[in-house]
C-alpha cells in the first residue's frame, strides 16, 4: 500500500498500491500503480492501472519524511473527485511529476 484516504464525506476509500512483480516491465525501475476505490463495507467499487512510475524507497529513520518520488493523493472537499500525483519515469531521462484527476468512478 502506497497511500490511501477516505473521501471527506466518509463514503469512499481510495487506495494506491503496486501491481505484482510479474506485471512490471522487465529491466525497468518503474512500477505500475493500481488505484482502487472501496465503499464503507470495503467492497471494491472500481480499479484501474495507472501509467508506470518511479517509486520512492521506504526507509525507517527518526527524521522519516516523504520520499520525493512518493505517490500522493487528495480529495476534493465535496468528495466528487480525487487527484493522484506520481513521478513518471523515462521522460527525457528525468523523472516528471504527473497529477491526474478522477471522478469517484475512476473515469
N, C-alpha and C positions, 0 to 999 in steps of 0.2 A: 504494500500500500504506500503510495507516494504522497497523496494528500486527499482530503475529503472535508465535507462540511454540509450541514443542514441548511436548507433554504430558510430565509428569515421567518416564513410562516410556519416552519416546523413540519411541513408535509413531505418534502423530498430530500433524500440524502444523495449527494453526488460524491463519487469516489474516482480516483485515478490510480491505476496500477499498471504494471507492465505485462506484456504478453510473455508466454513461455519462451524459454531459450530456443526451442525448435522453430519458433515463428520468427526469430530475429534474423536479420540479414547476416550471412556468414562473412567473417572478416571485417565487420564494421563495429565500431563502438556505439553506434546508435541503437536505441531501444524503441520498441513500439508501445506507446502508451494506450491504455484502454480506459475510456471514460464511460462510466455507467451511472444510472440513477436508480434509486430504490424508493419504495414508499415506506410508511411508518411500520409496516409488518415485515420489512426487509425483503420484499419481493422485487425482483429486477423489473423495472419499467422499460428501460432501453439501454443499449450498449453499443458503442462504436469504437473502432480502432482509429487513432489519430496518426498523423504522419510521424515517421521515426524522428527521434530527438536525442540530444546528448543529455545523459542523466548525471546528476551530481552524486559523488560517492558519499555515503553516510559515514560520519565519524562520531565518536563519543568523546567529547572533551569538556572541560569545565566551561570554556567560553564557546560552547557549541552554537554556531549561528547558521543561518540558511546558506547552503551552497549556492554560488552564483548561477549554476545550471539547474537549480531545483525547479520542479513543476509547482505552480501555484494556481489557485482558483479563487474566485469571489462571486457572490450572488448579487444580483440587482436587488435593491431594497424591497421591491414589490414582489419578489420571487418569480418573476416572469422569465428570467434568463440568467445564465451564468457565463463567466469568462474564464478561460483556461489559458495559462501562459506556459509555454515550453521554450526550450533553447534548441532550435533546429540545428541539424548537422549539415555539413557539406554545402554551405552557401559561400562560394568564393573562398573555400578552405578556412572560413571563420564561422564561429557559432553566431546565430542570429536569433534574437528573441522574437517569438511569434505569439500573438494574442488572438484567440478565436472566441467568438461568442456563440452560444447555443440557446435555443429555447429549452423548456423543461422536457421536451420530447427528443432532444438532441438533434434537432434539424437546423 
